[in-house]
């Protein structure tokens, strides 16, 4: 099993650079940076981290095709690959509907948008001149003046059936935004179904699971640190997952309203114990080790230690290093 880490770039770039160096020394193989407009800009952060590290792979985890044309993303990833010496990866999905809505953006035809964006990006990264007309995007003789010497792997993120089937059918990897074994079995089945429809095997893909993780300190502190992340995860969780974990839709609707209004503290305060249990891993190394073992048994090939990592991230990374 490979190990990655996800950073939400609300910390300073200097702090993120220090954590990136630390996770590389600890033996992690991937750094994923989430892409929300209200945080530090994902590609600026990735450029800095590329110069601060030497071995670890890194990329957006995940970006979306609605705020910039896929050609812009292709240029950004080609630049990152050059800066990092061939270590770029790309995670893409439909984006967070709550934050897209705050910009007046409605994610139209999300499956088609991600499928078409993946095609456009992939073709541009080969140096081809692209002529394409789809449901969402078009290119008329578009071409980059730079192209990575090797293939940049594209991961498609999601939790629902059609997006995960798309990942299985066309991507090099799937980024599943779930970590509870009761949810993951179903998600992996969707990826496998998509792969088989395309004449591929599940083993052809790197199947990654994002775990909102909070390790270190006492349990109360660990749970408090993860509540904001859990608020976001809960707000976009499939109804089947909410029902499975006995999370009431009314509780989630309350969180959505707070998030839409930008009231993150109120959203975090509205997170219930059931949500924390379902959508995060909190406590000590034994709890994290048990969850990683569950992921391995299910067939997950990359465990992504997600934000906040712990109440004190640097200390948490040093502890997690022992598991790697």
C-alpha positions as CSV (number, residue, x, y, z in Angstrom):
1,X,0.0,0.0,0.0
2,X,1.1,3.5,-0.8
3,X,0.6,6.5,1.5
4,X,-0.4,10.0,0.6
5,X,-1.2,13.1,2.6
6,X,-3.8,15.8,1.8
7,X,-3.2,19.4,2.8
8,X,-6.0,22.1,2.9
9,X,-4.0,25.3,2.2
10,X,-5.5,27.5,4.9
11,X,-2.1,27.5,6.6
12,X,0.7,29.8,5.5
13,X,2.8,28.7,2.5
14,X,5.9,28.6,4.7
15,X,4.1,26.3,7.1
16,X,2.9,24.0,4.3
17,X,6.5,23.9,2.9
18,X,7.7,22.7,6.3
19,X,5.1,20.0,6.5
20,X,5.8,18.9,2.9
21,X,9.5,18.4,3.7
22,X,8.5,16.5,6.8
23,X,6.1,14.1,5.1
24,X,8.7,13.4,2.4
25,X,11.2,12.5,5.1
26,X,8.6,10.4,6.8
27,X,8.2,8.2,3.7
28,X,4.9,9.4,2.2
29,X,4.7,9.1,-1.6
30,X,2.0,11.6,-2.5
31,X,1.0,15.1,-1.5
32,X,-2.5,16.2,-2.6
33,X,-3.6,19.9,-2.2
34,X,-7.3,20.6,-2.2
35,X,-8.6,23.3,-4.5
36,X,-11.1,25.8,-3.0
37,X,-11.0,29.4,-4.1
38,X,-11.2,30.7,-0.5
39,X,-7.9,29.0,0.4
40,X,-4.4,29.7,-1.0
41,X,-4.3,29.1,-4.7
42,X,-3.6,25.4,-5.3
43,X,-1.1,25.8,-8.2
44,X,0.9,28.5,-6.4
45,X,1.2,26.2,-3.4
46,X,2.1,23.2,-5.5
47,X,4.8,25.3,-7.3
48,X,6.4,26.1,-3.9
49,X,6.2,22.5,-2.7
50,X,7.8,21.3,-5.9
51,X,10.9,23.3,-5.1
52,X,10.9,22.2,-1.4
53,X,10.8,18.5,-2.1
54,X,12.8,16.0,-4.2
55,X,11.0,12.7,-4.4
56,X,7.3,12.9,-3.5
57,X,4.6,13.1,-6.1
58,X,2.2,16.1,-5.9
59,X,-0.8,17.6,-7.5
60,X,-4.3,19.0,-7.0
61,X,-6.6,16.7,-5.0
62,X,-9.0,17.6,-6.4
63,X,-9.5,20.5,-8.9
64,X,-12.7,21.0,-10.9
65,X,-13.4,21.9,-14.5
66,X,-15.9,24.7,-13.9
67,X,-13.8,27.6,-12.7
68,X,-11.1,27.4,-15.4
69,X,-11.0,25.8,-18.8
70,X,-9.3,22.3,-18.9
71,X,-6.6,23.9,-21.1
72,X,-5.6,26.1,-18.3
73,X,-5.3,23.2,-16.0
74,X,-3.3,21.3,-18.6
75,X,-0.8,24.2,-18.7
76,X,-0.6,24.4,-14.9
77,X,0.1,20.7,-14.6
78,X,2.7,20.7,-17.4
79,X,4.4,23.6,-15.6
80,X,4.3,21.7,-12.3
81,X,5.7,18.6,-13.9
82,X,8.6,20.7,-15.2
83,X,9.2,22.4,-11.8
84,X,9.1,19.0,-10.0
85,X,11.2,17.0,-12.4
86,X,8.4,14.7,-13.5
87,X,6.5,14.3,-10.2
88,X,3.2,15.9,-11.1
89,X,-0.2,14.2,-10.7
90,X,-3.7,15.5,-11.3
91,X,-6.8,14.9,-9.3
92,X,-10.0,16.2,-10.8
93,X,-13.8,15.9,-10.1
94,X,-16.9,18.0,-10.3
95,X,-16.0,20.3,-7.3
96,X,-17.8,21.2,-4.1
97,X,-21.3,22.3,-5.1
98,X,-21.7,24.6,-2.0
99,X,-18.6,26.7,-2.9
100,X,-19.4,26.7,-6.6
101,X,-22.8,28.1,-5.7
102,X,-21.3,31.0,-3.8
103,X,-19.7,32.0,-7.1
104,X,-23.0,31.6,-9.0
105,X,-21.6,28.5,-10.8
106,X,-24.0,25.6,-11.3
107,X,-22.0,22.3,-12.1
108,X,-23.8,21.4,-15.3
109,X,-23.5,17.8,-16.6
110,X,-20.8,16.9,-14.0
111,X,-20.0,13.5,-15.5
112,X,-19.7,14.9,-19.0
113,X,-17.7,17.8,-17.7
114,X,-15.1,15.6,-16.0
115,X,-15.0,13.1,-18.8
116,X,-14.4,15.8,-21.4
117,X,-11.9,17.8,-19.2
118,X,-9.9,14.6,-18.7
119,X,-9.8,14.0,-22.5
120,X,-8.8,17.6,-23.3
121,X,-6.1,17.7,-20.6
122,X,-4.7,14.4,-21.5
123,X,-4.4,15.2,-25.2
124,X,-2.9,18.7,-24.6
125,X,-0.3,17.1,-22.3
126,X,0.9,14.9,-25.1
127,X,1.6,18.0,-27.2
128,X,-1.2,17.4,-29.7
129,X,-3.2,20.1,-31.3
130,X,-6.7,19.5,-30.0
131,X,-9.9,19.9,-32.0
132,X,-12.9,18.9,-29.8
133,X,-16.5,19.7,-29.4
134,X,-18.4,18.2,-26.5
135,X,-21.4,18.8,-24.3
136,X,-19.5,21.1,-22.0
137,X,-16.1,22.0,-23.5
138,X,-14.7,22.7,-26.9
139,X,-11.2,23.3,-28.4
140,X,-10.5,24.7,-31.8
141,X,-6.9,23.9,-32.6
142,X,-5.7,24.4,-29.0
143,X,-2.1,23.4,-28.3
144,X,0.4,23.9,-25.5
145,X,3.9,25.1,-26.2
146,X,5.2,22.8,-23.5
147,X,4.5,19.2,-22.7
148,X,5.7,16.8,-20.0
149,X,8.3,14.3,-21.2
150,X,6.3,11.5,-19.5
151,X,2.6,10.7,-18.8
152,X,1.0,12.6,-15.9
153,X,-1.4,10.3,-14.1
154,X,-5.0,11.6,-13.8
155,X,-7.1,10.6,-10.8
156,X,-10.8,11.2,-10.8
157,X,-12.4,11.8,-7.4
158,X,-15.8,11.1,-6.1
159,X,-18.1,9.1,-3.8
160,X,-21.1,8.4,-6.1
161,X,-21.7,5.7,-8.6
162,X,-21.4,7.4,-12.0
163,X,-18.3,9.5,-11.1
164,X,-16.5,6.4,-9.7
165,X,-17.5,4.3,-12.7
166,X,-16.0,7.1,-14.8
167,X,-12.8,6.9,-12.8
168,X,-12.7,3.1,-13.4
169,X,-13.2,3.5,-17.1
170,X,-10.8,6.3,-18.1
171,X,-8.4,7.4,-15.2
172,X,-5.1,6.1,-13.9
173,X,-6.5,6.3,-10.4
174,X,-9.6,7.0,-8.3
175,X,-9.7,9.3,-5.3
176,X,-12.6,8.1,-3.1
177,X,-13.6,10.7,-0.6
178,X,-14.6,8.2,2.0
179,X,-12.7,6.0,4.5
180,X,-15.3,4.0,6.5
181,X,-15.2,0.4,5.5
182,X,-19.1,0.3,5.3
183,X,-18.9,3.0,2.5
184,X,-15.8,1.9,0.7
185,X,-16.9,-1.5,-0.3
186,X,-19.7,0.0,-2.4
187,X,-17.4,2.7,-3.8
188,X,-14.7,0.2,-4.9
189,X,-17.4,-1.9,-6.6
190,X,-18.4,1.2,-8.7
191,X,-14.8,1.7,-9.7
192,X,-14.4,-2.0,-10.6
193,X,-17.6,-1.9,-12.6
194,X,-16.4,1.1,-14.6
195,X,-13.1,-0.6,-15.2
196,X,-14.6,-3.8,-16.4
197,X,-17.0,-2.0,-18.8
198,X,-13.9,-0.4,-20.4
199,X,-12.1,-3.7,-20.7
200,X,-9.8,-3.0,-17.8
201,X,-9.0,-4.5,-14.4
202,X,-9.4,-2.9,-11.0
203,X,-5.7,-3.6,-10.5
204,X,-4.9,-1.3,-13.5
205,X,-5.8,1.6,-11.2
206,X,-4.4,3.2,-8.1
207,X,-7.5,3.3,-5.8
208,X,-7.0,5.9,-3.1
209,X,-9.2,6.5,0.0
210,X,-9.2,10.0,1.6
211,X,-9.3,9.8,5.4
212,X,-10.0,12.9,7.4
213,X,-7.5,12.2,10.2
214,X,-6.9,13.6,13.6
215,X,-4.2,11.9,15.6
216,X,-2.6,13.0,18.8
217,X,-3.6,14.6,22.1
218,X,-6.7,13.5,23.9
219,X,-9.7,12.2,22.0
220,X,-11.7,15.4,22.7
221,X,-9.0,17.6,21.1
222,X,-8.6,15.2,18.2
223,X,-12.4,15.3,17.5
224,X,-12.6,19.0,17.9
225,X,-9.8,19.5,15.3
226,X,-11.6,17.4,12.7
227,X,-15.1,18.8,13.0
228,X,-14.7,21.5,10.2
229,X,-13.5,18.9,7.7
230,X,-16.3,16.5,8.7
231,X,-18.8,19.3,8.1
232,X,-17.7,19.6,4.5
233,X,-17.7,15.8,4.0
234,X,-21.1,15.4,5.6
235,X,-22.6,18.2,3.5
236,X,-21.9,16.3,0.2
237,X,-22.3,12.7,1.4
238,X,-24.6,10.5,-0.6
239,X,-28.0,9.8,1.1
240,X,-27.1,6.0,1.2
241,X,-24.1,6.8,3.3
242,X,-26.0,9.1,5.6
243,X,-28.7,6.4,6.1
244,X,-26.0,3.8,6.7
245,X,-24.5,5.8,9.5
246,X,-27.8,7.0,11.0
247,X,-27.1,10.6,10.1
248,X,-30.3,12.6,9.9
249,X,-30.8,14.7,6.7
250,X,-32.1,17.6,8.8
251,X,-28.7,17.7,10.6
252,X,-26.9,17.8,7.3
253,X,-29.2,20.5,5.9
254,X,-28.3,22.7,8.9
255,X,-24.6,22.3,8.2
256,X,-25.1,23.1,4.5
257,X,-26.9,26.3,5.4
258,X,-24.0,27.4,7.6
259,X,-21.4,26.5,5.0
260,X,-23.3,28.4,2.3
261,X,-23.3,31.4,4.6
262,X,-19.6,31.0,5.3
263,X,-20.2,30.4,9.0
264,X,-17.6,27.6,9.4
265,X,-17.6,27.7,13.3
266,X,-21.3,27.1,13.4
267,X,-21.0,24.4,10.8
268,X,-18.4,22.6,12.8
269,X,-20.4,23.0,16.0
270,X,-23.4,21.3,14.3
271,X,-21.4,18.2,13.5
272,X,-22.7,15.2,15.4
273,X,-20.8,12.2,16.9
274,X,-22.2,9.9,14.3
275,X,-20.7,12.1,11.6
276,X,-17.3,12.1,13.2
277,X,-17.5,8.3,13.5
278,X,-18.5,7.9,9.9
279,X,-16.3,10.4,8.1
280,X,-13.1,10.6,10.2
281,X,-10.5,8.7,12.0
282,X,-9.7,10.1,15.4
283,X,-7.6,9.1,18.4
284,X,-4.3,7.4,18.5
285,X,-2.1,5.3,16.3
286,X,-4.0,2.1,17.1
287,X,-7.2,3.5,15.6
288,X,-5.4,4.7,12.5
289,X,-3.5,1.4,12.1
290,X,-6.8,-0.5,12.4
291,X,-8.4,1.6,9.7
292,X,-5.5,1.3,7.3
293,X,-5.7,-2.5,7.8
294,X,-9.4,-2.4,6.9
295,X,-8.5,-0.4,3.7
296,X,-5.9,-2.8,2.7
297,X,-8.3,-5.7,3.1
298,X,-10.8,-4.0,0.9
299,X,-8.3,-3.4,-1.9
300,X,-7.4,0.2,-1.4
301,X,-3.9,0.8,-2.8
302,X,-3.3,4.3,-1.5
303,X,-4.2,5.5,2.0
304,X,-4.4,9.3,2.0
305,X,-4.0,10.9,5.5
306,X,-6.3,13.9,5.2
307,X,-6.5,17.2,7.0
308,X,-6.4,18.2,9.7
309,X,-3.9,15.2,10.4
310,X,-4.0,16.1,14.1
311,X,-4.4,19.0,16.5
312,X,-0.7,19.5,16.0
313,X,0.0,18.3,12.5
314,X,3.8,18.1,12.8
315,X,3.6,15.9,15.9
316,X,0.9,13.8,14.2
317,X,3.1,13.2,11.1
318,X,6.0,12.1,13.3
319,X,3.7,9.6,15.0
320,X,2.2,8.3,11.7
321,X,5.8,7.9,10.4
322,X,6.0,4.8,12.7
323,X,3.2,3.1,10.7
324,X,4.8,3.7,7.4
